[in-house]
Amino acid sequence: MTDKKSKGGVLKEAIGDLNRELSTLSKERESLKKQIESLDVETGNAQQLEKQLQEKIARLLEKEANLKKKKKEAQEKADHVSDKLGKMKKIKSEMADL
């Protein structure tokens, strides 16, 4: 009979150990789930930030193109004015020679 009691005690102890291990594993699983959820949120935030930055870059590129166009137009006007000034100086010089 003591054999049965000792076997029963050993079995109860083993079952208790297994239950504690299961509890520990369950807590670890929940902790890992929370970490995964947190990483999912961080990934979503990073993707949203990336999208916003790409949109900002696109707007900046558009502004850059507009500024380059305006710069080119201003340079053309400046060249035209310089040409006119050169012609006027030439005419003035020719008139002074008369």
Rosetta constraint file for C-alpha pairs under 8 A:
AtomPair CA 1 CA 5 HARMONIC 6.40 0.50
AtomPair CA 2 CA 6 HARMONIC 5.93 0.50
AtomPair CA 3 CA 7 HARMONIC 6.02 0.50
AtomPair CA 4 CA 8 HARMONIC 5.89 0.50
AtomPair CA 5 CA 9 HARMONIC 6.01 0.50
AtomPair CA 6 CA 10 HARMONIC 6.10 0.50
AtomPair CA 7 CA 11 HARMONIC 6.03 0.50
AtomPair CA 8 CA 12 HARMONIC 6.00 0.50
AtomPair CA 9 CA 13 HARMONIC 6.06 0.50
AtomPair CA 10 CA 14 HARMONIC 6.08 0.50
AtomPair CA 11 CA 15 HARMONIC 6.01 0.50
AtomPair CA 12 CA 16 HARMONIC 6.03 0.50
AtomPair CA 13 CA 17 HARMONIC 6.13 0.50
AtomPair CA 14 CA 18 HARMONIC 6.15 0.50
AtomPair CA 15 CA 19 HARMONIC 6.07 0.50
AtomPair CA 16 CA 20 HARMONIC 6.20 0.50
AtomPair CA 17 CA 21 HARMONIC 6.16 0.50
AtomPair CA 18 CA 22 HARMONIC 6.01 0.50
AtomPair CA 19 CA 23 HARMONIC 6.09 0.50
AtomPair CA 20 CA 24 HARMONIC 6.16 0.50
AtomPair CA 21 CA 25 HARMONIC 6.09 0.50
AtomPair CA 22 CA 26 HARMONIC 5.99 0.50
AtomPair CA 23 CA 27 HARMONIC 6.25 0.50
AtomPair CA 24 CA 28 HARMONIC 6.22 0.50
AtomPair CA 25 CA 29 HARMONIC 6.04 0.50
AtomPair CA 26 CA 30 HARMONIC 6.25 0.50
AtomPair CA 27 CA 31 HARMONIC 6.14 0.50
AtomPair CA 28 CA 32 HARMONIC 6.13 0.50
AtomPair CA 29 CA 33 HARMONIC 6.14 0.50
AtomPair CA 30 CA 34 HARMONIC 6.24 0.50
AtomPair CA 31 CA 35 HARMONIC 6.28 0.50
AtomPair CA 32 CA 36 HARMONIC 6.13 0.50
AtomPair CA 33 CA 37 HARMONIC 6.16 0.50
AtomPair CA 34 CA 38 HARMONIC 6.10 0.50
AtomPair CA 35 CA 39 HARMONIC 6.12 0.50
AtomPair CA 36 CA 40 HARMONIC 6.07 0.50
AtomPair CA 37 CA 41 HARMONIC 6.30 0.50
AtomPair CA 38 CA 42 HARMONIC 6.21 0.50
AtomPair CA 39 CA 43 HARMONIC 5.94 0.50
AtomPair CA 40 CA 44 HARMONIC 6.12 0.50
AtomPair CA 41 CA 45 HARMONIC 6.12 0.50
AtomPair CA 42 CA 46 HARMONIC 6.05 0.50
AtomPair CA 43 CA 47 HARMONIC 6.09 0.50
AtomPair CA 44 CA 48 HARMONIC 6.15 0.50
AtomPair CA 45 CA 49 HARMONIC 6.12 0.50
AtomPair CA 46 CA 50 HARMONIC 6.06 0.50
AtomPair CA 47 CA 51 HARMONIC 6.18 0.50
AtomPair CA 48 CA 52 HARMONIC 6.24 0.50
AtomPair CA 49 CA 53 HARMONIC 6.11 0.50
AtomPair CA 50 CA 54 HARMONIC 6.10 0.50
AtomPair CA 51 CA 55 HARMONIC 6.24 0.50
AtomPair CA 52 CA 56 HARMONIC 6.19 0.50
AtomPair CA 53 CA 57 HARMONIC 6.09 0.50
AtomPair CA 54 CA 58 HARMONIC 6.21 0.50
AtomPair CA 55 CA 59 HARMONIC 6.30 0.50
AtomPair CA 56 CA 60 HARMONIC 6.16 0.50
AtomPair CA 57 CA 61 HARMONIC 6.08 0.50
AtomPair CA 58 CA 62 HARMONIC 6.26 0.50
AtomPair CA 59 CA 63 HARMONIC 6.24 0.50
AtomPair CA 60 CA 64 HARMONIC 6.03 0.50
AtomPair CA 61 CA 65 HARMONIC 6.19 0.50
AtomPair CA 62 CA 66 HARMONIC 6.34 0.50
AtomPair CA 63 CA 67 HARMONIC 6.15 0.50
AtomPair CA 64 CA 68 HARMONIC 6.13 0.50
AtomPair CA 65 CA 69 HARMONIC 6.22 0.50
AtomPair CA 66 CA 70 HARMONIC 6.22 0.50
AtomPair CA 67 CA 71 HARMONIC 5.99 0.50
AtomPair CA 68 CA 72 HARMONIC 6.12 0.50
AtomPair CA 69 CA 73 HARMONIC 6.24 0.50
AtomPair CA 70 CA 74 HARMONIC 6.05 0.50
AtomPair CA 71 CA 75 HARMONIC 6.06 0.50
AtomPair CA 72 CA 76 HARMONIC 6.18 0.50
AtomPair CA 73 CA 77 HARMONIC 6.25 0.50
AtomPair CA 74 CA 78 HARMONIC 6.08 0.50
AtomPair CA 75 CA 79 HARMONIC 6.08 0.50
AtomPair CA 76 CA 80 HARMONIC 6.13 0.50
AtomPair CA 77 CA 81 HARMONIC 6.14 0.50
AtomPair CA 78 CA 82 HARMONIC 6.09 0.50
AtomPair CA 79 CA 83 HARMONIC 6.15 0.50
AtomPair CA 80 CA 84 HARMONIC 6.27 0.50
AtomPair CA 81 CA 85 HARMONIC 6.10 0.50
AtomPair CA 82 CA 86 HARMONIC 6.10 0.50
AtomPair CA 83 CA 87 HARMONIC 6.22 0.50
AtomPair CA 84 CA 88 HARMONIC 6.09 0.50
AtomPair CA 85 CA 89 HARMONIC 6.10 0.50
AtomPair CA 86 CA 90 HARMONIC 6.17 0.50
AtomPair CA 87 CA 91 HARMONIC 6.14 0.50
AtomPair CA 88 CA 92 HARMONIC 5.98 0.50
AtomPair CA 89 CA 93 HARMONIC 5.99 0.50
AtomPair CA 90 CA 94 HARMONIC 6.15 0.50
AtomPair CA 91 CA 95 HARMONIC 6.08 0.50
AtomPair CA 92 CA 96 HARMONIC 6.13 0.50
AtomPair CA 93 CA 97 HARMONIC 6.35 0.50
AtomPair CA 94 CA 98 HARMONIC 6.68 0.50
